[in-house]
Amino acid sequence: MQFKPVPELPADRTLLATVRRALPATAGDVDDCCQRLVDETPLETREAAATWLTFLRALEIASEDPAGFRRRDAGSGTPDDHDREELGRAFRDRVYGAEPVLTVLERADGPRTVEEVVDAVGEQRRADGRTRPSRATEHRRERIERLLGWAVVFDLAERDGAGYRSTRASET
């Protein structure tokens, strides 16, 4: 299963751990997880909190049970011991659009700007027969920019001047 919401990249990269820690350890301990995140983290709206909850599910560090949301602890070590490799794998596999963005970077012979990545992803979608009217071009650009930012957080990409490059060797 893939998840679509991708939160804005926070100025403080520790927000991921902060939001995760604000989740209850047991589902049902909190009546309103979105409100709890607004109350206990820098997130300002319920909409932002809902986006973060879904993103944490995608990263496999939160789960939604019938009784509500709960945080998932790392398989080993402390509850905040999720390593970048695990997060990067979950990001790539479970966040909608992450795989094509990362593939563009991995196949590139140098850094790519956001616009170049948007164009390459669009070309691939057209080649695969998955085209849609381009009414959401700015939304698509913003989403890809967020995906690139999170790819940097999870050490899947790095900023290189005005662009991004993969941290993995080309797989083509």
DODRENTI-208449 format. One record per residue: x, y, z of N, C-alpha, C in turn. Coordinates in steps of 0.001 Angstrom, whole numbers, m for minus. Example, Ala and Ser with C-alpha at 12.3 -4.5 7.8 and 13.67 -1.06 7.14 Angstrom:
BEGIN
{n.xx:13190, n.yy:m5690, n.zz:7800, ca.xx:12300, ca.yy:m4500, ca.zz:7800, c.xx:13200, c.yy:m3300, c.zz:7800} .
{n.xx:12850, n.yy:m2250, n.zz:7080, ca.xx:13670, ca.yy:m1060, ca.zz:7140, c.xx:12900, c.yy:30, c.zz:7870} .
# end
This chain:
BEGIN
{n.xx:836, n.yy:m1168, n.zz:0, ca.xx:0, ca.yy:0, ca.zz:0, c.xx:888, c.yy:1241, c.zz:0} .
{n.xx:498, n.yy:2216, n.zz:m796, ca.xx:1236, ca.yy:3475, ca.zz:m828, c.xx:352, c.yy:4597, c.zz:m284} .
{n.xx:1002, n.yy:5578, n.zz:298, ca.xx:327, ca.yy:6705, ca.zz:906, c.xx:706, c.yy:7977, c.zz:160} .
{n.xx:m251, n.yy:8845, n.zz:m60, ca.xx:m8, ca.yy:10027, ca.zz:m873, c.xx:430, c.yy:11270, c.zz:m93} .
{n.xx:m140, n.yy:11577, n.zz:1078, ca.xx:246, ca.yy:12825, ca.zz:1755, c.xx:1731, c.yy:12885, c.zz:2106} .
{n.xx:2328, n.yy:14029, n.zz:1808, ca.xx:3728, ca.yy:14294, ca.zz:2135, c.xx:3765, c.yy:15666, c.zz:2800} .
{n.xx:4141, n.yy:15728, n.zz:4076, ca.xx:4169, ca.yy:17038, ca.zz:4739, c.xx:5279, c.yy:17929, c.zz:4207} .
{n.xx:5102, n.yy:19213, n.zz:4440, ca.xx:6173, ca.yy:20146, ca.zz:4106, c.xx:7405, c.yy:19757, c.zz:4897} .
{n.xx:8545, n.yy:19978, n.zz:4293, ca.xx:9802, ca.yy:19695, ca.zz:4973, c.xx:9968, c.yy:20715, c.zz:6097} .
{n.xx:10113, n.yy:20268, n.zz:7337, ca.xx:10230, ca.yy:21217, ca.zz:8444, c.xx:11593, c.yy:21891, c.zz:8481} .
{n.xx:11627, n.yy:23094, n.zz:9026, ca.xx:12899, ca.yy:23801, ca.zz:9197, c.xx:13774, c.yy:23032, c.zz:10182} .
{n.xx:13150, n.yy:22467, n.zz:11192, ca.xx:13860, ca.yy:21678, ca.zz:12197, c.xx:13649, c.yy:20206, c.zz:11882} .
{n.xx:14691, n.yy:19541, n.zz:11444, ca.xx:14582, ca.yy:18150, ca.zz:11012, c.xx:14247, c.yy:17181, c.zz:12147} .
{n.xx:14278, n.yy:17648, n.zz:13391, ca.xx:13919, ca.yy:16774, ca.zz:14507, c.xx:12411, c.yy:16669, c.zz:14672} .
{n.xx:11648, n.yy:17406, n.zz:13859, ca.xx:10190, ca.yy:17365, ca.zz:13988, c.xx:9643, c.yy:15963, c.zz:13753} .
{n.xx:10263, n.yy:15179, n.zz:12902, ca.xx:9806, ca.yy:13808, ca.zz:12663, c.xx:9763, c.yy:13026, c.zz:13975} .
{n.xx:10829, n.yy:13076, n.zz:14751, ca.xx:10871, ca.yy:12373, ca.zz:16035, c.xx:9907, c.yy:13000, c.zz:17036} .
{n.xx:9787, n.yy:14320, n.zz:17015, ca.xx:8889, ca.yy:15014, ca.zz:17933, c.xx:7447, c.yy:14598, c.zz:17699} .
{n.xx:7031, n.yy:14569, n.zz:16445, ca.xx:5658, ca.yy:14187, ca.zz:16120, c.xx:5431, c.yy:12727, c.zz:16476} .
{n.xx:6381, n.yy:11887, n.zz:16182, ca.xx:6260, ca.yy:10469, ca.zz:16510, c.xx:6108, c.yy:10248, c.zz:18013} .
{n.xx:6920, n.yy:10955, n.zz:18796, ca.xx:6840, ca.yy:10816, ca.zz:20259, c.xx:5516, c.yy:11319, c.zz:20822} .
{n.xx:4864, n.yy:12242, n.zz:20142, ca.xx:3581, ca.yy:12771, ca.zz:20625, c.xx:2434, c.yy:11781, c.zz:20437} .
{n.xx:2641, n.yy:10784, n.zz:19591, ca.xx:1605, ca.yy:9769, ca.zz:19411, c.xx:1518, c.yy:8874, c.zz:20639} .
{n.xx:337, n.yy:8390, n.zz:20949, ca.xx:223, ca.yy:7485, ca.zz:22097, c.xx:910, c.yy:6150, c.zz:21816} .
{n.xx:1395, n.yy:5517, n.zz:22869, ca.xx:2022, ca.yy:4212, ca.zz:22732, c.xx:976, c.yy:3132, c.zz:22467} .
{n.xx:m237, n.yy:3363, n.zz:22927, ca.xx:m1324, ca.yy:2404, ca.zz:22765, c.xx:m2489, c.yy:3073, c.zz:22059} .
{n.xx:m3001, n.yy:2404, n.zz:21026, ca.xx:m4160, ca.yy:2945, ca.zz:20310, c.xx:m5334, c.yy:3075, c.zz:21268} .
{n.xx:m6032, n.yy:4174, n.zz:21171, ca.xx:m7188, ca.yy:4413, ca.zz:22023, c.xx:m6882, c.yy:5206, c.zz:23278} .
{n.xx:m5590, n.yy:5418, n.zz:23578, ca.xx:m5222, ca.yy:6209, ca.zz:24758, c.xx:m5597, c.yy:7678, c.zz:24583} .
{n.xx:m5749, n.yy:8111, n.zz:23349, ca.xx:m6069, ca.yy:9502, ca.zz:23043, c.xx:m7318, c.yy:9502, c.zz:22171} .
{n.xx:m8272, n.yy:10353, n.zz:22508, ca.xx:m9512, ca.yy:10424, ca.zz:21730, c.xx:m9306, c.yy:11076, c.zz:20369} .
{n.xx:m8394, n.yy:12034, n.zz:20286, ca.xx:m8223, ca.yy:12809, ca.zz:19055, c.xx:m6731, c.yy:13019, c.zz:18801} .
{n.xx:m6158, n.yy:12131, n.zz:17988, ca.xx:m4715, ca.yy:12199, ca.zz:17727, c.xx:m4318, c.yy:13480, c.zz:17003} .
{n.xx:m5165, n.yy:13956, n.zz:16094, ca.xx:m4825, ca.yy:15191, ca.zz:15375, c.xx:m4716, c.yy:16353, c.zz:16354} .
{n.xx:m5678, n.yy:16449, n.zz:17260, ca.xx:m5640, ca.yy:17542, ca.zz:18236, c.xx:m4434, c.yy:17396, c.zz:19156} .
{n.xx:m4114, n.yy:16183, n.zz:19523, ca.xx:m2931, ca.yy:15972, ca.zz:20370, c.xx:m1669, c.yy:16461, c.zz:19671} .
{n.xx:m1536, n.yy:16170, n.zz:18383, ca.xx:m356, ca.yy:16636, ca.zz:17657, c.xx:m319, c.yy:18156, c.zz:17586} .
{n.xx:m1464, n.yy:18776, n.zz:17388, ca.xx:m1515, ca.yy:20243, ca.zz:17362, c.xx:m1122, c.yy:20805, c.zz:18729} .
{n.xx:m1585, n.yy:20164, n.zz:19803, ca.xx:m1308, ca.yy:20640, ca.zz:21164, c.xx:131, c.yy:20411, c.zz:21602} .
{n.xx:754, n.yy:19323, n.zz:21145, ca.xx:2050, ca.yy:18922, ca.zz:21702, c.xx:3235, c.yy:19066, c.zz:20746} .
{n.xx:2986, n.yy:19555, n.zz:19536, ca.xx:4069, ca.yy:19729, ca.zz:18573, c.xx:3934, c.yy:21108, c.zz:17925} .
{n.xx:4884, n.yy:21496, n.zz:17120, ca.xx:4765, ca.yy:22782, ca.zz:16410, c.xx:3714, c.yy:22792, c.zz:15286} .
{n.xx:3085, n.yy:21656, n.zz:15002, ca.xx:2055, ca.yy:21625, ca.zz:13963, c.xx:909, c.yy:22534, c.zz:14376} .
{n.xx:423, n.yy:23328, n.zz:13429, ca.xx:m549, ca.yy:24358, ca.zz:13774, c.xx:m1986, c.yy:24032, c.zz:13412} .
{n.xx:m2204, n.yy:23066, n.zz:12512, ca.xx:m3574, ca.yy:22778, ca.zz:12094, c.xx:m3848, c.yy:21278, c.zz:12141} .
{n.xx:m5124, n.yy:20955, n.zz:12217, ca.xx:m5539, ca.yy:19549, ca.zz:12180, c.xx:m5186, c.yy:18935, c.zz:10822} .
{n.xx:m5284, n.yy:19727, n.zz:9760, ca.xx:m4939, ca.yy:19241, ca.zz:8426, c.xx:m3464, c.yy:18835, c.zz:8367} .
{n.xx:m2599, n.yy:19669, n.zz:8920, ca.xx:m1166, ca.yy:19337, ca.zz:8958, c.xx:m951, c.yy:18079, c.zz:9799} .
{n.xx:m1649, n.yy:17976, n.zz:10918, ca.xx:m1517, ca.yy:16800, ca.zz:11783, c.xx:m1976, c.yy:15539, c.zz:11055} .
{n.xx:m3079, n.yy:15621, n.zz:10322, ca.xx:m3569, ca.yy:14463, ca.zz:9574, c.xx:m2565, c.yy:14044, c.zz:8500} .
{n.xx:m1955, n.yy:15009, n.zz:7832, ca.xx:m930, ca.yy:14702, ca.zz:6835, c.xx:238, c.yy:13980, c.zz:7490} .
{n.xx:682, n.yy:14481, n.zz:8635, ca.xx:1788, ca.yy:13852, ca.zz:9351, c.xx:1432, c.yy:12441, c.zz:9807} .
{n.xx:214, n.yy:12233, n.zz:10300, ca.xx:m191, ca.yy:10887, ca.zz:10726, c.xx:m84, c.yy:9897, c.zz:9566} .
{n.xx:m573, n.yy:10297, n.zz:8420, ca.xx:m510, ca.yy:9423, ca.zz:7246, c.xx:934, c.yy:9186, c.zz:6820} .
{n.xx:1749, n.yy:10234, n.zz:6845, ca.xx:3156, ca.yy:10107, ca.zz:6478, c.xx:3886, c.yy:9171, c.zz:7453} .
{n.xx:3612, n.yy:9281, n.zz:8738, ca.xx:4229, ca.yy:8385, ca.zz:9719, c.xx:3803, c.yy:6939, c.zz:9489} .
{n.xx:2552, n.yy:6732, n.zz:9083, ca.xx:2105, ca.yy:5378, ca.zz:8716, c.xx:2906, c.yy:4874, c.zz:7527} .
{n.xx:3087, n.yy:5726, n.zz:6523, ca.xx:3853, ca.yy:5321, ca.zz:5346, c.xx:5268, c.yy:4923, c.zz:5724} .
{n.xx:5854, n.yy:5644, n.zz:6668, ca.xx:7228, ca.yy:5362, ca.zz:7099, c.xx:7312, c.yy:4191, c.zz:8075} .
{n.xx:6156, n.yy:3629, n.zz:8408, ca.xx:6048, ca.yy:2487, ca.zz:9314, c.xx:6519, c.yy:2804, c.zz:10726} .
{n.xx:6318, n.yy:4054, n.zz:11151, ca.xx:6641, ca.yy:4406, ca.zz:12534, c.xx:5393, c.yy:4821, c.zz:13294} .
{n.xx:4242, n.yy:4664, n.zz:12662, ca.xx:2942, ca.yy:4812, ca.zz:13316, c.xx:2004, c.yy:3818, c.zz:12651} .
{n.xx:996, n.yy:3418, n.zz:13389, ca.xx:m6, ca.yy:2538, ca.zz:12799, c.xx:m1386, c.yy:3007, c.zz:13227} .
{n.xx:m2349, n.yy:2635, n.zz:12405, ca.xx:m3736, ca.yy:2956, ca.zz:12713, c.xx:m4445, c.yy:1646, c.zz:13011} .
{n.xx:m4884, n.yy:1507, n.zz:14244, ca.xx:m5617, ca.yy:340, ca.zz:14690, c.xx:m7089, c.yy:725, c.zz:14799} .
{n.xx:m7983, n.yy:m240, n.zz:14973, ca.xx:m9400, ca.yy:117, ca.zz:15113, c.xx:m9671, c.yy:1134, c.zz:16224} .
{n.xx:m8863, n.yy:1122, n.zz:17280, ca.xx:m9060, ca.yy:2052, ca.zz:18403, c.xx:m8419, c.yy:3416, c.zz:18167} .
{n.xx:m7596, n.yy:3555, n.zz:17115, ca.xx:m6941, ca.yy:4827, ca.zz:16832, c.xx:m5488, c.yy:4642, c.zz:16448} .
{n.xx:m4777, n.yy:5746, n.zz:16437, ca.xx:m3361, ca.yy:5729, ca.zz:16067, c.xx:m2490, c.yy:5411, c.zz:17267} .
{n.xx:m1328, n.yy:4842, n.zz:16958, ca.xx:m309, ca.yy:4602, ca.zz:17978, c.xx:1044, c.yy:4656, c.zz:17301} .
{n.xx:2068, n.yy:4955, n.zz:18094, ca.xx:3418, ca.yy:4939, ca.zz:17522, c.xx:3923, c.yy:3507, c.zz:17526} .
{n.xx:4778, n.yy:3231, n.zz:16575, ca.xx:5432, ca.yy:1928, ca.zz:16491, c.xx:6886, c.yy:2140, c.zz:16863} .
{n.xx:7370, n.yy:1319, n.zz:17747, ca.xx:8765, ca.yy:1423, ca.zz:18155, c.xx:9643, c.yy:687, c.zz:17156} .
{n.xx:10894, n.yy:1088, n.zz:17133, ca.xx:11866, ca.yy:443, ca.zz:16252, c.xx:12022, c.yy:m1003, c.zz:16686} .
{n.xx:12420, n.yy:m1839, n.zz:15758, ca.xx:12588, ca.yy:m3255, ca.zz:16046, c.xx:13652, c.yy:m3517, c.zz:17094} .
{n.xx:14616, n.yy:m2624, n.zz:17206, ca.xx:15666, ca.yy:m2819, ca.zz:18193, c.xx:16046, c.yy:m1474, c.zz:18779} .
{n.xx:16540, n.yy:m1502, n.zz:19967, ca.xx:17023, ca.yy:m272, ca.zz:20592, c.xx:15914, c.yy:603, c.zz:21131} .
{n.xx:16188, n.yy:1874, n.zz:21196, ca.xx:15254, ca.yy:2820, ca.zz:21781, c.xx:14112, c.yy:3116, c.zz:20825} .
{n.xx:12994, n.yy:3669, n.zz:21346, ca.xx:11857, ca.yy:3966, ca.zz:20482, c.xx:12182, c.yy:4920, c.zz:19332} .
{n.xx:13198, n.yy:5748, n.zz:19462, ca.xx:13554, ca.yy:6680, ca.zz:18393, c.xx:14735, c.yy:6183, c.zz:17579} .
{n.xx:14973, n.yy:4893, n.zz:17626, ca.xx:16141, ca.yy:4316, ca.zz:16978, c.xx:15875, c.yy:3861, c.zz:15538} .
{n.xx:14871, n.yy:4447, n.zz:14900, ca.xx:14635, ca.yy:4128, ca.zz:13486, c.xx:15804, c.yy:4708, c.zz:12700} .
{n.xx:16477, n.yy:3875, n.zz:11949, ca.xx:17617, ca.yy:4406, ca.zz:11205, c.xx:17176, c.yy:4922, c.zz:9839} .
{n.xx:18031, n.yy:5732, n.zz:9269, ca.xx:17719, ca.yy:6352, ca.zz:7981, c.xx:17510, c.yy:5305, c.zz:6895} .
{n.xx:18205, n.yy:4199, n.zz:6982, ca.xx:18040, ca.yy:3152, ca.zz:5968, c.xx:16618, c.yy:2586, c.zz:5989} .
{n.xx:16105, n.yy:2269, n.zz:7187, ca.xx:14731, ca.yy:1775, ca.zz:7313, c.xx:13736, c.yy:2814, c.zz:6835} .
{n.xx:13939, n.yy:4059, n.zz:7257, ca.xx:13036, ca.yy:5130, ca.zz:6854, c.xx:13107, c.yy:5357, c.zz:5346} .
{n.xx:14308, n.yy:5304, n.zz:4797, ca.xx:14478, ca.yy:5480, ca.zz:3357, c.xx:13796, c.yy:4381, c.zz:2562} .
{n.xx:13904, n.yy:3152, n.zz:3030, ca.xx:13235, ca.yy:2036, ca.zz:2356, c.xx:11725, c.yy:2233, c.zz:2384} .
{n.xx:11180, n.yy:2556, n.zz:3552, ca.xx:9735, ca.yy:2765, ca.zz:3668, c.xx:9295, c.yy:3955, c.zz:2816} .
{n.xx:10084, n.yy:5026, n.zz:2824, ca.xx:9770, ca.yy:6203, ca.zz:2015, c.xx:9682, c.yy:5814, c.zz:544} .
{n.xx:10681, n.yy:5125, n.zz:61, ca.xx:10739, ca.yy:4743, ca.zz:m1354, c.xx:9589, c.yy:3805, c.zz:m1726} .
{n.xx:9306, n.yy:2827, n.zz:m880, ca.xx:8310, ca.yy:1799, ca.zz:m1190, c.xx:6880, c.yy:2222, c.zz:m901} .
{n.xx:6668, n.yy:3082, n.zz:103, ca.xx:5309, ca.yy:3305, ca.zz:591, c.xx:4767, c.yy:4723, c.zz:394} .
{n.xx:5598, n.yy:5649, n.zz:m57, ca.xx:5116, ca.yy:7009, ca.zz:m320, c.xx:4923, c.yy:7148, c.zz:m1827} .
{n.xx:3700, n.yy:7416, n.zz:m2222, ca.xx:3351, ca.yy:7528, ca.zz:m3631, c.xx:4209, c.yy:8588, c.zz:m4321} .
{n.xx:4848, n.yy:8194, n.zz:m5410, ca.xx:5661, ca.yy:9110, ca.zz:m6199, c.xx:7129, c.yy:9133, c.zz:m5828} .
{n.xx:7500, n.yy:8580, n.zz:m4691, ca.xx:8904, ca.yy:8614, ca.zz:m4278, c.xx:9780, c.yy:7781, c.zz:m5217} .
{n.xx:9327, n.yy:6598, n.zz:m5575, ca.xx:10119, ca.yy:5710, ca.zz:m6442, c.xx:10446, c.yy:6361, c.zz:m7780} .
{n.xx:9465, n.yy:6920, n.zz:m8514, ca.xx:9825, ca.yy:7540, ca.zz:m9800, c.xx:10778, c.yy:8720, c.zz:m9651} .
{n.xx:10614, n.yy:9509, n.zz:m8604, ca.xx:11500, ca.yy:10658, ca.zz:m8371, c.xx:12930, c.yy:10172, c.zz:m8120} .
{n.xx:13059, n.yy:9168, n.zz:m7281, ca.xx:14388, ca.yy:8639, ca.zz:m6972, c.xx:15015, c.yy:7962, c.zz:m8192} .
{n.xx:14207, n.yy:7310, n.zz:m9002, ca.xx:14708, ca.yy:6672, ca.zz:m10217, c.xx:15261, c.yy:7713, c.zz:m11186} .
{n.xx:14577, n.yy:8839, n.zz:m11312, ca.xx:15073, ca.yy:9924, ca.zz:m12169, c.xx:16462, c.yy:10355, c.zz:m11712} .
{n.xx:16637, n.yy:10532, n.zz:m10418, ca.xx:17940, ca.yy:10964, ca.zz:m9894, c.xx:19002, c.yy:9898, c.zz:m10120} .
{n.xx:18630, n.yy:8632, n.zz:m9920, ca.xx:19600, ca.yy:7549, ca.zz:m10065, c.xx:20055, c.yy:7370, c.zz:m11511} .
{n.xx:19198, n.yy:7688, n.zz:m12448, ca.xx:19544, ca.yy:7528, ca.zz:m13860, c.xx:20224, c.yy:8760, c.zz:m14447} .
{n.xx:20230, n.yy:9827, n.zz:m13708, ca.xx:20803, ca.yy:11085, ca.zz:m14202, c.xx:22324, c.yy:11040, c.zz:m14150} .
{n.xx:22945, n.yy:11776, n.zz:m15049, ca.xx:24406, ca.yy:11839, ca.zz:m15079, c.xx:24942, c.yy:13020, c.zz:m14277} .
{n.xx:24068, n.yy:13704, n.zz:m13582, ca.xx:24464, ca.yy:14838, ca.zz:m12751, c.xx:23258, c.yy:15344, c.zz:m11980} .
{n.xx:23427, n.yy:16430, n.zz:m11268, ca.xx:22308, ca.yy:16956, ca.zz:m10485, c.xx:21149, c.yy:17381, c.zz:m11381} .
{n.xx:19938, n.yy:17257, n.zz:m10857, ca.xx:18730, ca.yy:17638, ca.zz:m11577, c.xx:17955, c.yy:18653, c.zz:m10749} .
{n.xx:17466, n.yy:19696, n.zz:m11421, ca.xx:16637, ca.yy:20686, ca.zz:m10744, c.xx:15250, c.yy:20088, c.zz:m10510} .
{n.xx:14469, n.yy:20749, n.zz:m9676, ca.xx:13100, ca.yy:20304, ca.zz:m9431, c.xx:12344, c.yy:20236, c.zz:m10757} .
{n.xx:12491, n.yy:21264, n.zz:m11579, ca.xx:11774, ca.yy:21301, ca.zz:m12860, c.xx:12170, c.yy:20133, c.zz:m13763} .
{n.xx:13457, n.yy:19792, n.zz:m13794, ca.xx:13911, ca.yy:18661, ca.zz:m14604, c.xx:13329, c.yy:17348, c.zz:m14094} .
{n.xx:13233, n.yy:17210, n.zz:m12781, ca.xx:12645, ca.yy:16000, ca.zz:m12209, c.xx:11155, c.yy:15941, c.zz:m12535} .
{n.xx:10456, n.yy:17074, n.zz:m12399, ca.xx:9026, ca.yy:17128, ca.zz:m12739, c.xx:8824, c.yy:16707, c.zz:m14189} .
{n.xx:9629, n.yy:17254, n.zz:m15095, ca.xx:9515, ca.yy:16915, ca.zz:m16521, c.xx:9789, c.yy:15429, c.zz:m16761} .
{n.xx:10823, n.yy:14894, n.zz:m16148, ca.xx:11188, ca.yy:13491, ca.zz:m16353, c.xx:10115, c.yy:12553, c.zz:m15808} .
{n.xx:9570, n.yy:12872, n.zz:m14645, ca.xx:8495, ca.yy:12044, ca.zz:m14073, c.xx:7270, c.yy:12117, c.zz:m14982} .
{n.xx:6948, n.yy:13313, n.zz:m15484, ca.xx:5822, ca.yy:13475, ca.zz:m16394, c.xx:6007, c.yy:12677, c.zz:m17676} .
{n.xx:7217, n.yy:12706, n.zz:m18219, ca.xx:7512, ca.yy:11935, ca.zz:m19431, c.xx:7332, c.yy:10442, c.zz:m19177} .
{n.xx:7791, n.yy:9979, n.zz:m18029, ca.xx:7663, ca.yy:8558, ca.zz:m17705, c.xx:6192, c.yy:8171, c.zz:m17564} .
{n.xx:5402, n.yy:9032, n.zz:m16920, ca.xx:3965, ca.yy:8763, ca.zz:m16767, c.xx:3296, c.yy:8684, c.zz:m18140} .
{n.xx:3657, n.yy:9584, n.zz:m19043, ca.xx:3072, ca.yy:9556, ca.zz:m20393, c.xx:3501, c.yy:8280, c.zz:m21129} .
{n.xx:4754, n.yy:7888, n.zz:m20993, ca.xx:5246, ca.yy:6676, ca.zz:m21641, c.xx:4530, c.yy:5432, c.zz:m21112} .
{n.xx:4148, n.yy:5473, n.zz:m19848, ca.xx:3429, ca.yy:4355, ca.zz:m19228, c.xx:1926, c.yy:4420, c.zz:m19488} .
{n.xx:1480, n.yy:5464, n.zz:m20202, ca.xx:62, ca.yy:5614, ca.zz:m20496, c.xx:m762, c.yy:6135, c.zz:m19334} .
{n.xx:m117, n.yy:6747, n.zz:m18359, ca.xx:m820, ca.yy:7265, ca.zz:m17181, c.xx:m814, c.yy:8789, c.zz:m17222} .
{n.xx:m1541, n.yy:9353, n.zz:m18149, ca.xx:m1559, ca.yy:10801, ca.zz:m18276, c.xx:m2847, c.yy:11366, c.zz:m17714} .
{n.xx:m2749, n.yy:12562, n.zz:m17243, ca.xx:m3887, ca.yy:13323, ca.zz:m16735, c.xx:m3766, c.yy:14732, c.zz:m17267} .
{n.xx:m4873, n.yy:15425, n.zz:m17328, ca.xx:m4772, ca.yy:16832, ca.zz:m17716, c.xx:m3806, c.yy:17568, c.zz:m16789} .
{n.xx:m3100, n.yy:18542, n.zz:m17320, ca.xx:m2055, ca.yy:19225, ca.zz:m16552, c.xx:m2588, c.yy:20386, c.zz:m15720} .
{n.xx:m3816, n.yy:20278, n.zz:m15246, ca.xx:m4391, ca.yy:21352, ca.zz:m14428, c.xx:m3700, c.yy:21484, c.zz:m13077} .
{n.xx:m2994, n.yy:20467, n.zz:m12669, ca.xx:m2377, ca.yy:20482, ca.zz:m11341, c.xx:m863, c.yy:20585, c.zz:m11425} .
{n.xx:m347, n.yy:21279, n.zz:m12415, ca.xx:1097, ca.yy:21348, ca.zz:m12617, c.xx:1822, c.yy:21922, c.zz:m11409} .
{n.xx:1321, n.yy:23012, n.zz:m10840, ca.xx:1985, ca.yy:23611, ca.zz:m9671, c.xx:1917, c.yy:22674, c.zz:m8469} .
{n.xx:795, n.yy:22001, n.zz:m8298, ca.xx:668, ca.yy:21034, ca.zz:m7202, c.xx:1679, c.yy:19898, c.zz:m7386} .
{n.xx:1814, n.yy:19410, n.zz:m8616, ca.xx:2763, ca.yy:18329, ca.zz:m8902, c.xx:4189, c.yy:18780, c.zz:m8618} .
{n.xx:4526, n.yy:20020, n.zz:m9004, ca.xx:5858, ca.yy:20551, ca.zz:m8746, c.xx:6125, c.yy:20636, c.zz:m7246} .
{n.xx:5149, n.yy:21151, n.zz:m6504, ca.xx:5306, ca.yy:21269, ca.zz:m5048, c.xx:5476, c.yy:19901, c.zz:m4407} .
{n.xx:4694, n.yy:18929, n.zz:m4853, ca.xx:4788, ca.yy:17579, ca.zz:m4300, c.xx:6166, c.yy:16984, c.zz:m4581} .
{n.xx:6652, n.yy:17125, n.zz:m5809, ca.xx:7967, ca.yy:16577, ca.zz:m6146, c.xx:9061, c.yy:17286, c.zz:m5362} .
{n.xx:8911, n.yy:18579, n.zz:m5156, ca.xx:9884, ca.yy:19309, ca.zz:m4342, c.xx:9898, c.yy:18770, c.zz:m2914} .
{n.xx:8728, n.yy:18472, n.zz:m2378, ca.xx:8659, ca.yy:17874, ca.zz:m1022, c.xx:9302, c.yy:16496, c.zz:m1012} .
{n.xx:9005, n.yy:15687, n.zz:m2031, ca.xx:9609, ca.yy:14355, ca.zz:m2104, c.xx:11129, c.yy:14442, c.zz:m2162} .
{n.xx:11644, n.yy:15374, n.zz:m2935, ca.xx:13100, ca.yy:15557, ca.zz:m3017, c.xx:13675, c.yy:15968, c.zz:m1665} .
{n.xx:13007, n.yy:16870, n.zz:m973, ca.xx:13470, ca.yy:17294, ca.zz:351, c.xx:13528, c.yy:16142, c.zz:1339} .
{n.xx:12464, n.yy:15335, n.zz:1351, ca.xx:12454, ca.yy:14183, ca.zz:2259, c.xx:13489, c.yy:13141, c.zz:1825} .
{n.xx:13733, n.yy:12999, n.zz:533, ca.xx:14770, ca.yy:12077, ca.zz:71, c.xx:16128, c.yy:12482, c.zz:641} .
{n.xx:16367, n.yy:13781, n.zz:758, ca.xx:17610, ca.yy:14269, ca.zz:1368, c.xx:17638, c.yy:13899, c.zz:2858} .
{n.xx:16523, n.yy:14090, n.zz:3556, ca.xx:16457, ca.yy:13758, ca.zz:4984, c.xx:16808, c.yy:12287, c.zz:5208} .
{n.xx:16336, n.yy:11413, n.zz:4311, ca.xx:16554, ca.yy:9974, ca.zz:4472, c.xx:17809, c.yy:9479, c.zz:3757} .
{n.xx:18689, n.yy:10413, n.zz:3375, ca.xx:19971, ca.yy:10080, ca.zz:2744, c.xx:19828, c.yy:9305, c.zz:1438} .
{n.xx:18737, n.yy:9525, n.zz:717, ca.xx:18547, ca.yy:8911, ca.zz:m596, c.xx:18987, c.yy:9849, c.zz:m1712} .
{n.xx:19126, n.yy:11126, n.zz:m1373, ca.xx:19550, ca.yy:12155, ca.zz:m2324, c.xx:20311, c.yy:13216, c.zz:m1549} .
{n.xx:20981, n.yy:14065, n.zz:m2303, ca.xx:21669, ca.yy:15194, ca.zz:m1679, c.xx:21502, c.yy:16422, c.zz:m2551} .
{n.xx:21526, n.yy:17567, n.zz:m1908, ca.xx:21477, ca.yy:18832, ca.zz:m2651, c.xx:22831, c.yy:19033, c.zz:m3302} .
{n.xx:22801, n.yy:19488, n.zz:m4523, ca.xx:24037, ca.yy:19761, ca.zz:m5249, c.xx:23806, c.yy:21038, c.zz:m6046} .
{n.xx:24215, n.yy:22147, n.zz:m5487, ca.xx:23964, ca.yy:23432, ca.zz:m6133, c.xx:22479, c.yy:23715, c.zz:m6171} .
{n.xx:21962, n.yy:23964, n.zz:m7369, ca.xx:20534, ca.yy:24258, ca.zz:m7531, c.xx:19721, c.yy:22994, c.zz:m7773} .
{n.xx:20354, n.yy:21837, n.zz:m7669, ca.xx:19648, ca.yy:20602, ca.zz:m7970, c.xx:19848, c.yy:19529, c.zz:m6924} .
{n.xx:19452, n.yy:18333, n.zz:m7300, ca.xx:19534, ca.yy:17156, ca.zz:m6431, c.xx:20218, c.yy:16046, c.zz:m7194} .
{n.xx:20944, n.yy:15219, n.zz:m6469, ca.xx:21561, ca.yy:14047, ca.zz:m7070, c.xx:21341, c.yy:12869, c.zz:m6135} .
{n.xx:21313, n.yy:11689, n.zz:m6705, ca.xx:21131, ca.yy:10464, ca.zz:m5934, c.xx:22379, c.yy:10190, c.zz:m5105} .
{n.xx:22195, n.yy:9578, n.zz:m3971, ca.xx:23340, ca.yy:9127, ca.zz:m3179, c.xx:23712, c.yy:7706, c.zz:m3537} .
{n.xx:22910, n.yy:7070, n.zz:m4415, ca.xx:23184, ca.yy:5719, ca.zz:m4882, c.xx:23796, c.yy:5777, c.zz:m6267} .
{n.xx:24567, n.yy:4767, n.zz:m6567, ca.xx:25138, ca.yy:4676, ca.zz:m7920, c.xx:24026, c.yy:4426, c.zz:m8929} .
{n.xx:24202, n.yy:4865, n.zz:m10119, ca.xx:23206, ca.yy:4661, ca.zz:m11171, c.xx:22930, c.yy:3183, c.zz:m11356} .
{n.xx:21641, n.yy:2860, n.zz:m11509, ca.xx:21238, ca.yy:1459, ca.zz:m11673, c.xx:20825, c.yy:1168, c.zz:m13107} .
{n.xx:21203, n.yy:2022, n.zz:m14021, ca.xx:20819, ca.yy:1780, ca.zz:m15425, c.xx:21868, c.yy:1004, c.zz:m16155} .
# end
